[in-house]
Amino acid sequence: MLELRPNCECCDADLTPADQAYICSFECTFCPECTDKLTGICPNCGGELVTRPIRPEAKLATNPPSAVRVFKPDCKTKTVP
C-alpha cells in the first residue's frame, strides 16, 4: 500500500492525501511545482515522476497516510547517481 507521504521532499509543502502530488517507484513525493522544476524526473533515483493516486476518503480511517516527513532541501541541485 502506498505511504501517501505528508509533504514535498524539495520544498516541504504540506500535501494532504487529496492533494495532487507526484511519486517515483520508490515513493519519493513532490508537489506539482517542484515536479515541474525537476522536469518530471526524481532527483534521487532518476525515475519518472507520476501522479500519486488519491485514496478514497472512506478508506483513510482504516488505511491512514504516513505522518513521516521526508525533506531534502538540496534536491533541486542534486544530480542523479
PyMOL CGO cylinders between C-alpha atoms (Angstrom):
from pymol import cmd
from pymol.cgo import CYLINDER

trace = [
    CYLINDER, 0.00, 0.00, 0.00, 1.28, 3.50, -0.81, 0.3, 1, 1, 1, 1, 1, 1,
    CYLINDER, 1.28, 3.50, -0.81, 2.53, 5.55, 2.13, 0.3, 1, 1, 1, 1, 1, 1,
    CYLINDER, 2.53, 5.55, 2.13, 0.93, 8.83, 1.00, 0.3, 1, 1, 1, 1, 1, 1,
    CYLINDER, 0.93, 8.83, 1.00, 3.69, 10.95, 2.47, 0.3, 1, 1, 1, 1, 1, 1,
    CYLINDER, 3.69, 10.95, 2.47, 2.58, 14.27, 4.00, 0.3, 1, 1, 1, 1, 1, 1,
    CYLINDER, 2.58, 14.27, 4.00, 4.97, 16.67, 2.29, 0.3, 1, 1, 1, 1, 1, 1,
    CYLINDER, 4.97, 16.67, 2.29, 7.06, 17.54, -0.74, 0.3, 1, 1, 1, 1, 1, 1,
    CYLINDER, 7.06, 17.54, -0.74, 10.66, 16.37, -0.37, 0.3, 1, 1, 1, 1, 1, 1,
    CYLINDER, 10.66, 16.37, -0.37, 12.03, 19.51, -2.04, 0.3, 1, 1, 1, 1, 1, 1,
    CYLINDER, 12.03, 19.51, -2.04, 10.09, 22.46, -0.60, 0.3, 1, 1, 1, 1, 1, 1,
    CYLINDER, 10.09, 22.46, -0.60, 8.47, 20.77, 2.42, 0.3, 1, 1, 1, 1, 1, 1,
    CYLINDER, 8.47, 20.77, 2.42, 4.99, 21.94, 1.36, 0.3, 1, 1, 1, 1, 1, 1,
    CYLINDER, 4.99, 21.94, 1.36, 2.19, 20.10, 3.14, 0.3, 1, 1, 1, 1, 1, 1,
    CYLINDER, 2.19, 20.10, 3.14, 0.39, 17.54, 0.97, 0.3, 1, 1, 1, 1, 1, 1,
    CYLINDER, 0.39, 17.54, 0.97, -2.90, 16.11, 2.16, 0.3, 1, 1, 1, 1, 1, 1,
    CYLINDER, -2.90, 16.11, 2.16, -4.00, 12.71, 0.83, 0.3, 1, 1, 1, 1, 1, 1,
    CYLINDER, -4.00, 12.71, 0.83, -6.40, 14.55, -1.52, 0.3, 1, 1, 1, 1, 1, 1,
    CYLINDER, -6.40, 14.55, -1.52, -3.77, 16.97, -2.90, 0.3, 1, 1, 1, 1, 1, 1,
    CYLINDER, -3.77, 16.97, -2.90, -2.19, 16.47, -6.29, 0.3, 1, 1, 1, 1, 1, 1,
    CYLINDER, -2.19, 16.47, -6.29, 1.28, 15.05, -5.80, 0.3, 1, 1, 1, 1, 1, 1,
    CYLINDER, 1.28, 15.05, -5.80, 3.84, 13.10, -7.81, 0.3, 1, 1, 1, 1, 1, 1,
    CYLINDER, 3.84, 13.10, -7.81, 5.80, 10.00, -6.84, 0.3, 1, 1, 1, 1, 1, 1,
    CYLINDER, 5.80, 10.00, -6.84, 8.52, 7.77, -8.29, 0.3, 1, 1, 1, 1, 1, 1,
    CYLINDER, 8.52, 7.77, -8.29, 8.61, 3.98, -7.93, 0.3, 1, 1, 1, 1, 1, 1,
    CYLINDER, 8.61, 3.98, -7.93, 10.31, 4.42, -4.53, 0.3, 1, 1, 1, 1, 1, 1,
    CYLINDER, 10.31, 4.42, -4.53, 7.52, 6.80, -3.39, 0.3, 1, 1, 1, 1, 1, 1,
    CYLINDER, 7.52, 6.80, -3.39, 9.69, 9.88, -3.25, 0.3, 1, 1, 1, 1, 1, 1,
    CYLINDER, 9.69, 9.88, -3.25, 6.99, 12.55, -3.14, 0.3, 1, 1, 1, 1, 1, 1,
    CYLINDER, 6.99, 12.55, -3.14, 6.87, 16.00, -4.75, 0.3, 1, 1, 1, 1, 1, 1,
    CYLINDER, 6.87, 16.00, -4.75, 4.37, 18.83, -5.17, 0.3, 1, 1, 1, 1, 1, 1,
    CYLINDER, 4.37, 18.83, -5.17, 3.33, 19.89, -8.71, 0.3, 1, 1, 1, 1, 1, 1,
    CYLINDER, 3.33, 19.89, -8.71, 5.57, 22.99, -8.66, 0.3, 1, 1, 1, 1, 1, 1,
    CYLINDER, 5.57, 22.99, -8.66, 8.71, 21.07, -7.73, 0.3, 1, 1, 1, 1, 1, 1,
    CYLINDER, 8.71, 21.07, -7.73, 7.83, 18.29, -10.18, 0.3, 1, 1, 1, 1, 1, 1,
    CYLINDER, 7.83, 18.29, -10.18, 7.78, 20.93, -12.94, 0.3, 1, 1, 1, 1, 1, 1,
    CYLINDER, 7.78, 20.93, -12.94, 11.18, 22.26, -11.83, 0.3, 1, 1, 1, 1, 1, 1,
    CYLINDER, 11.18, 22.26, -11.83, 12.54, 18.70, -11.78, 0.3, 1, 1, 1, 1, 1, 1,
    CYLINDER, 12.54, 18.70, -11.78, 11.12, 18.14, -15.30, 0.3, 1, 1, 1, 1, 1, 1,
    CYLINDER, 11.12, 18.14, -15.30, 9.27, 15.05, -14.09, 0.3, 1, 1, 1, 1, 1, 1,
    CYLINDER, 9.27, 15.05, -14.09, 12.41, 13.15, -13.07, 0.3, 1, 1, 1, 1, 1, 1,
    CYLINDER, 12.41, 13.15, -13.07, 13.11, 12.05, -9.50, 0.3, 1, 1, 1, 1, 1, 1,
    CYLINDER, 13.11, 12.05, -9.50, 16.37, 13.63, -8.27, 0.3, 1, 1, 1, 1, 1, 1,
    CYLINDER, 16.37, 13.63, -8.27, 17.00, 10.65, -6.00, 0.3, 1, 1, 1, 1, 1, 1,
    CYLINDER, 17.00, 10.65, -6.00, 16.74, 7.70, -8.41, 0.3, 1, 1, 1, 1, 1, 1,
    CYLINDER, 16.74, 7.70, -8.41, 16.33, 9.21, -11.88, 0.3, 1, 1, 1, 1, 1, 1,
    CYLINDER, 16.33, 9.21, -11.88, 12.95, 7.55, -12.30, 0.3, 1, 1, 1, 1, 1, 1,
    CYLINDER, 12.95, 7.55, -12.30, 9.83, 9.08, -13.79, 0.3, 1, 1, 1, 1, 1, 1,
    CYLINDER, 9.83, 9.08, -13.79, 7.52, 11.06, -11.51, 0.3, 1, 1, 1, 1, 1, 1,
    CYLINDER, 7.52, 11.06, -11.51, 3.87, 10.11, -11.98, 0.3, 1, 1, 1, 1, 1, 1,
    CYLINDER, 3.87, 10.11, -11.98, 0.64, 11.35, -10.43, 0.3, 1, 1, 1, 1, 1, 1,
    CYLINDER, 0.64, 11.35, -10.43, 0.07, 9.93, -6.97, 0.3, 1, 1, 1, 1, 1, 1,
    CYLINDER, 0.07, 9.93, -6.97, -3.33, 8.21, -6.77, 0.3, 1, 1, 1, 1, 1, 1,
    CYLINDER, -3.33, 8.21, -6.77, -5.97, 9.58, -4.41, 0.3, 1, 1, 1, 1, 1, 1,
    CYLINDER, -5.97, 9.58, -4.41, -7.01, 7.26, -1.59, 0.3, 1, 1, 1, 1, 1, 1,
    CYLINDER, -7.01, 7.26, -1.59, -10.80, 7.38, -1.14, 0.3, 1, 1, 1, 1, 1, 1,
    CYLINDER, -10.80, 7.38, -1.14, -11.70, 9.35, 1.97, 0.3, 1, 1, 1, 1, 1, 1,
    CYLINDER, -11.70, 9.35, 1.97, -13.75, 6.43, 3.34, 0.3, 1, 1, 1, 1, 1, 1,
    CYLINDER, -13.75, 6.43, 3.34, -10.55, 4.30, 3.38, 0.3, 1, 1, 1, 1, 1, 1,
    CYLINDER, -10.55, 4.30, 3.38, -8.35, 6.83, 5.23, 0.3, 1, 1, 1, 1, 1, 1,
    CYLINDER, -8.35, 6.83, 5.23, -9.58, 5.87, 8.71, 0.3, 1, 1, 1, 1, 1, 1,
    CYLINDER, -9.58, 5.87, 8.71, -8.51, 2.24, 8.34, 0.3, 1, 1, 1, 1, 1, 1,
    CYLINDER, -8.51, 2.24, 8.34, -5.58, 2.98, 5.99, 0.3, 1, 1, 1, 1, 1, 1,
    CYLINDER, -5.58, 2.98, 5.99, -4.15, 6.32, 7.16, 0.3, 1, 1, 1, 1, 1, 1,
    CYLINDER, -4.15, 6.32, 7.16, -1.46, 8.25, 5.30, 0.3, 1, 1, 1, 1, 1, 1,
    CYLINDER, -1.46, 8.25, 5.30, 2.09, 8.38, 6.60, 0.3, 1, 1, 1, 1, 1, 1,
    CYLINDER, 2.09, 8.38, 6.60, 2.98, 11.01, 9.19, 0.3, 1, 1, 1, 1, 1, 1,
    CYLINDER, 2.98, 11.01, 9.19, 6.71, 10.72, 8.47, 0.3, 1, 1, 1, 1, 1, 1,
    CYLINDER, 6.71, 10.72, 8.47, 8.08, 13.77, 6.70, 0.3, 1, 1, 1, 1, 1, 1,
    CYLINDER, 8.08, 13.77, 6.70, 10.99, 13.44, 4.27, 0.3, 1, 1, 1, 1, 1, 1,
    CYLINDER, 10.99, 13.44, 4.27, 12.70, 16.75, 3.48, 0.3, 1, 1, 1, 1, 1, 1,
    CYLINDER, 12.70, 16.75, 3.48, 15.77, 17.10, 1.28, 0.3, 1, 1, 1, 1, 1, 1,
    CYLINDER, 15.77, 17.10, 1.28, 16.30, 20.83, 0.69, 0.3, 1, 1, 1, 1, 1, 1,
    CYLINDER, 16.30, 20.83, 0.69, 19.18, 20.20, -1.72, 0.3, 1, 1, 1, 1, 1, 1,
    CYLINDER, 19.18, 20.20, -1.72, 17.05, 18.07, -4.06, 0.3, 1, 1, 1, 1, 1, 1,
    CYLINDER, 17.05, 18.07, -4.06, 16.79, 20.71, -6.81, 0.3, 1, 1, 1, 1, 1, 1,
    CYLINDER, 16.79, 20.71, -6.81, 20.53, 20.87, -7.19, 0.3, 1, 1, 1, 1, 1, 1,
    CYLINDER, 20.53, 20.87, -7.19, 21.28, 17.20, -6.62, 0.3, 1, 1, 1, 1, 1, 1,
    CYLINDER, 21.28, 17.20, -6.62, 22.44, 15.12, -9.55, 0.3, 1, 1, 1, 1, 1, 1,
    CYLINDER, 22.44, 15.12, -9.55, 21.10, 11.62, -10.03, 0.3, 1, 1, 1, 1, 1, 1,
    CYLINDER, 21.10, 11.62, -10.03, 23.65, 8.90, -9.17, 0.3, 1, 1, 1, 1, 1, 1,
]
cmd.load_cgo(trace, "trace")
